[in-house]
């Protein structure tokens, strides 16, 4: 299988083999498994460490945990964008426009951090 369409033929053959393997495994599972027994009473009930559930299923989380998660995502995105920029920083052809773009990016992130700091979001207590 050489040439332009050879790689597509290889991919198609691999796809057919994988679908066939899935079908054979699924069929063997249906043939070999034991008959489905009736569910005992209470099998699908809520379970909390061996005790009967207490209260409803509604649990409210504090908003500060979402804020911490949002700030983590903000810093992770910053790192994702800063790392490639830092790798090519010393290459020739790295102009002032690229430097200005990164300065604006870091400035906007700094404004976000300053806003969070001023609103006392960054305190754990």
PEPE-V679492 format. One record per pair of residues at least 4 apart in sequence whose ideal C-beta (glycine too) atoms are under 6 Angstrom apart, sorted by sequence separation. I is the first residue (numbers start at 1). J is the second residue. D is the distance in whole Angstrom. If there is no record, write none. Layout:
[[I	J	D] [I	J	D]]
//
This chain:
[[2	6	5] [28	32	6] [29	33	6] [39	43	5] [61	65	6] [78	82	6] [82	86	6] [94	98	6] [96	100	6] [1	6	4] [48	53	5] [116	121	4] [117	122	5] [116	122	6] [46	53	4] [1	9	5] [1	10	6] [85	102	5] [78	109	5] [67	121	5]]
//
